[in-house]
Amino acid sequence: MKKALFFDIDGTLVSFKTHEIPESTIEAIRKAHERGNKIFISTGRPYVIINNLLPLQEENLIDGYITMNGAYCFIGDDILYKSPVPKEDVRRIADICKEKGYACIFVTETEMKVVQPTDEVRKIFNEFLHVTHIPHTDFKDVVDKEIYQMTVFITEDIEKEVATMMPGSEFNRWYPTFVDITAKGNTKAHGIDIIMDSIGMPHDASIAFGDGGNDIPMLEKAAIGVAMGNSTDEVKSHAQIVTDSVDNDGIAKALKILDLID
């Protein structure tokens, strides 16, 4: 049976050290795709900042995308699913951030802007994630727009407090200093359901690969969950297979174990 493979980007396909996809990963995905398996991206990134998959995109090796932790899913020009954050929750986050001075990134269908940027925002997005520039704006520019994801730079303790005030939203964290917020129910696991239903493949054909906290839902959802060697122990505990790190041919090794490539 052909498989549908769902790959996180950062720390799974792309190295945090080099900001590139290892050659072994490109070759392994090419071989798996040639065998008729479907390749999907499943990321917290909005499409506007997916800037590190060019080697796969140039060879048309990507069959579709789950972006913004499941809030926006598409195959080619066909938008399969999009789910904005409730307006009241967008305004609530804006009020909280304005009062407390927290940095927040707001993502529409086509744009990504930051309000009250800090050194931590620049450190994470410019240096760690290699996003060259995020336009600055103010709260009045974003609160009345259709927002699909918000990234707020708050601690886990503050997140727990904020979450009680936003019952219509989903909180996904994969890095200690910020949390991604989408509409309730939007996770990478839900994205897998959307994609599998769209392409008419059975759930048994799904395999997910990830390394971060926001990957846990899809590692549990897929028929087989594969955690990268660079994952935390918590992430690894939710996977059936633990492969090597992204920088040590982890994807290629996993695809061989799964008998998807020679």
Solvent accessible surface area in square Angstrom, and as a share of the most:
residue,aa,sasa,rsa
1,M,144,0.64
2,K,112,0.47
3,K,42,0.18
4,A,0,0.00
5,L,0,0.00
6,F,0,0.00
7,F,0,0.00
8,D,10,0.05
9,I,0,0.00
10,D,16,0.08
11,G,0,0.00
12,T,0,0.00
13,L,0,0.00
14,V,4,0.02
15,S,2,0.01
16,F,57,0.24
17,K,162,0.69
18,T,79,0.46
19,H,44,0.19
20,E,115,0.52
21,I,10,0.05
22,P,30,0.19
23,E,135,0.60
24,S,33,0.21
25,T,1,0.00
26,I,10,0.05
27,E,66,0.30
28,A,2,0.02
29,I,0,0.00
30,R,65,0.24
31,K,82,0.35
32,A,0,0.00
33,H,46,0.21
34,E,128,0.57
35,R,90,0.33
36,G,37,0.35
37,N,7,0.04
38,K,81,0.34
39,I,0,0.00
40,F,1,0.00
41,I,0,0.00
42,S,0,0.00
43,T,2,0.01
44,G,10,0.09
45,R,12,0.04
46,P,4,0.03
47,Y,108,0.41
48,V,82,0.47
49,I,15,0.08
50,I,15,0.08
51,N,80,0.41
52,N,22,0.11
53,L,0,0.00
54,L,105,0.52
55,P,51,0.32
56,L,0,0.00
57,Q,52,0.23
58,E,122,0.55
59,E,75,0.34
60,N,121,0.62
61,L,10,0.05
62,I,25,0.13
63,D,35,0.18
64,G,1,0.01
65,Y,20,0.08
66,I,0,0.00
67,T,0,0.00
68,M,4,0.02
69,N,1,0.00
70,G,0,0.00
71,A,0,0.00
72,Y,20,0.08
73,C,0,0.00
74,F,24,0.10
75,I,47,0.24
76,G,58,0.56
77,D,150,0.78
78,D,83,0.43
79,I,78,0.40
80,L,47,0.23
81,Y,55,0.21
82,K,90,0.38
83,S,20,0.13
84,P,50,0.31
85,V,5,0.03
86,P,39,0.25
87,K,80,0.34
88,E,99,0.44
89,D,2,0.01
90,V,0,0.00
91,R,107,0.39
92,R,85,0.31
93,I,1,0.00
94,A,4,0.03
95,D,93,0.48
96,I,26,0.13
97,C,0,0.00
98,K,138,0.59
99,E,135,0.60
100,K,122,0.52
101,G,43,0.41
102,Y,44,0.17
103,A,2,0.01
104,C,0,0.00
105,I,0,0.00
106,F,2,0.01
107,V,1,0.01
108,T,21,0.12
109,E,66,0.30
110,T,101,0.59
111,E,75,0.34
112,M,12,0.05
113,K,42,0.18
114,V,2,0.01
115,V,4,0.03
116,Q,60,0.27
117,P,39,0.24
118,T,51,0.30
119,D,108,0.56
120,E,51,0.23
121,V,6,0.03
122,R,107,0.39
123,K,106,0.45
124,I,1,0.01
125,F,9,0.04
126,N,51,0.26
127,E,118,0.53
128,F,56,0.23
129,L,7,0.03
130,H,97,0.43
131,V,5,0.03
132,T,126,0.74
133,H,124,0.55
134,I,11,0.06
135,P,59,0.37
136,H,114,0.51
137,T,33,0.19
138,D,61,0.32
139,F,23,0.09
140,K,163,0.69
141,D,46,0.24
142,V,3,0.02
143,V,27,0.15
144,D,98,0.51
145,K,70,0.30
146,E,88,0.39
147,I,1,0.00
148,Y,1,0.01
149,Q,5,0.02
150,M,0,0.00
151,T,4,0.02
152,V,1,0.01
153,F,21,0.09
154,I,7,0.03
155,T,74,0.43
156,E,97,0.43
157,D,110,0.57
158,I,50,0.25
159,E,26,0.12
160,K,134,0.57
161,E,112,0.50
162,V,4,0.03
163,A,35,0.27
164,T,109,0.63
165,M,82,0.36
166,M,1,0.01
167,P,105,0.66
168,G,24,0.23
169,S,4,0.03
170,E,37,0.16
171,F,38,0.16
172,N,12,0.06
173,R,37,0.13
174,W,52,0.18
175,Y,51,0.19
176,P,94,0.59
177,T,47,0.27
178,F,3,0.01
179,V,0,0.00
180,D,6,0.03
181,I,0,0.00
182,T,0,0.00
183,A,10,0.07
184,K,132,0.56
185,G,39,0.38
186,N,0,0.00
187,T,20,0.12
188,K,1,0.01
189,A,16,0.12
190,H,57,0.25
191,G,0,0.00
192,I,0,0.00
193,D,50,0.26
194,I,35,0.18
195,I,0,0.00
196,M,9,0.04
197,D,117,0.61
198,S,57,0.37
199,I,49,0.25
200,G,65,0.63
201,M,37,0.16
202,P,72,0.46
203,H,82,0.37
204,D,97,0.50
205,A,0,0.00
206,S,0,0.00
207,I,3,0.01
208,A,0,0.00
209,F,0,0.00
210,G,0,0.00
211,D,17,0.09
212,G,9,0.08
213,G,29,0.28
214,N,8,0.04
215,D,0,0.00
216,I,29,0.14
217,P,36,0.23
218,M,0,0.00
219,L,1,0.00
220,E,102,0.46
221,K,68,0.29
222,A,4,0.03
223,A,34,0.27
224,I,50,0.25
225,G,0,0.00
226,V,0,0.00
227,A,0,0.00
228,M,0,0.00
229,G,27,0.26
230,N,62,0.32
231,S,11,0.07
232,T,86,0.50
233,D,118,0.61
234,E,102,0.46
235,V,3,0.02
236,K,55,0.23
237,S,83,0.54
238,H,56,0.25
239,A,20,0.15
240,Q,117,0.52
241,I,36,0.18
242,V,74,0.43
243,T,12,0.07
244,D,45,0.23
245,S,26,0.17
246,V,5,0.03
247,D,65,0.34
248,N,76,0.39
249,D,56,0.29
250,G,0,0.00
251,I,0,0.00
252,A,12,0.10
253,K,81,0.34
254,A,0,0.00
255,L,0,0.00
256,K,115,0.49
257,I,114,0.58
258,L,30,0.15
259,D,110,0.57
260,L,13,0.07
261,I,7,0.04
262,D,133,0.69
